[in-house]
Amino acid sequence: MNKIILLILLLLPLSTWAGAPCSGKKAGIAHCNGSQFVCNDGSTSKSVKDCSSFFKTEQLPTNPVSAPTPTVAQSNTEITRSGNILKLDYPGFTVWLDCAQRGAIKFQYVAQRDNGNAKRYDKFMLDQNVPAECQQTTANAYGHGYDRGHQVPANHLDASKEAIKATNTMTNILPQAANMNRGAWLQTEEIIECYRDISELLVIGGVIWGNNPADDYFVQSHGVKTPDAFWKVVVRGTGQDERAIAWIVPNSQEATRKHLDDYLVSVDEIERVTTEKIPVADYAKHDKPIQSWMIPHDCNKG
């Protein structure tokens, strides 16, 4: 992500301004278009008030993982806007969304001991709190051999029905080759599922968009390109016992379970490729395991 100075647009509560633009059937303010108010029903308000008065500007640090920034609560989602980047704090996990890509660029959550068994939600949905121009245009299935692939899986948040439902929001979904989604990517999720019962895990991952128009099947149908690859870092332990494992998994039908070890990388390689700063001890950043963490025979993956 380019290191630039970003602007946070902090939406003030509508209740603080009587007779606010976009009231009534217009369902509130979606965003600004210059000085004009664009309403949630898609119309432009005739208000003579300046939309910019609803916003204030602040300077942000460039690292979204650790930067403390003000947020605005909207239903069950807390949203921070920094230029084209939306930080979406859902129940149990966080996704960073790039409005220019209409898709996630990074995700983060803590995988805690498995103490729940809430059922997986079977419907996918758009996020009504996210501006339309910042997310995909439909929650329909992709086709062309691609799944609606989760960045953060429901199974790791199965202590909360609310969190499980939130993982099916399309801001957490991107086109993933079916064999990859059900193969190498799924195996990383199963490793987390097993090791979270041993110790709490910090999971950080994201998207490598690349530049391969040959597989961009969903620009017209969903408004989103197909990523070239996905990366993931899992951190366990603290202090001198801190350990990390990292993968860059190509978004291809060849990325099956048996190839997962081929995608192992060091954390500093992730940092080099993505320019992200991963919160891992320096001594652990250079290690690349010879194989992925073994899944215990008695692990309950459910």
Sequence and secondary structure as in RCSB ss.txt:
>XXXX:A:sequence
MNKIILLILLLLPLSTWAGAPCSGKKAGIAHCNGSQFVCNDGSTSKSVKDCSSFFKTEQLPTNPVSAPTPTVAQS
NTEITRSGNILKLDYPGFTVWLDCAQRGAIKFQYVAQRDNGNAKRYDKFMLDQNVPAECQQTTANAYGHGYDRGH
QVPANHLDASKEAIKATNTMTNILPQAANMNRGAWLQTEEIIECYRDISELLVIGGVIWGNNPADDYFVQSHGVK
TPDAFWKVVVRGTGQDERAIAWIVPNSQEATRKHLDDYLVSVDEIERVTTEKIPVADYAKHDKPIQSWMIPHDCN
KG
>XXXX:A:secstr
      BB     GGGSTT TT GGG SEEEEETTEEEETTS B    S GGGG    B  S TTT     EEET
TEEEEEETTEEEEEETTEEEEEETTTTEEEEEEEEE             B  TTS GGGS S  S  BTTEEEEE
SS GGGGTT HHHHHHTTBGGGEEEEEHHHHTTHHHHHHHHHHHHTTTS EEEEEEEE    GGG TTHHHHS  
  SEEEEEEEE  GGG EEEEEEEESSTT  GGGGGGGEE HHHHHHHH       HHHHS   SS     TT  
  
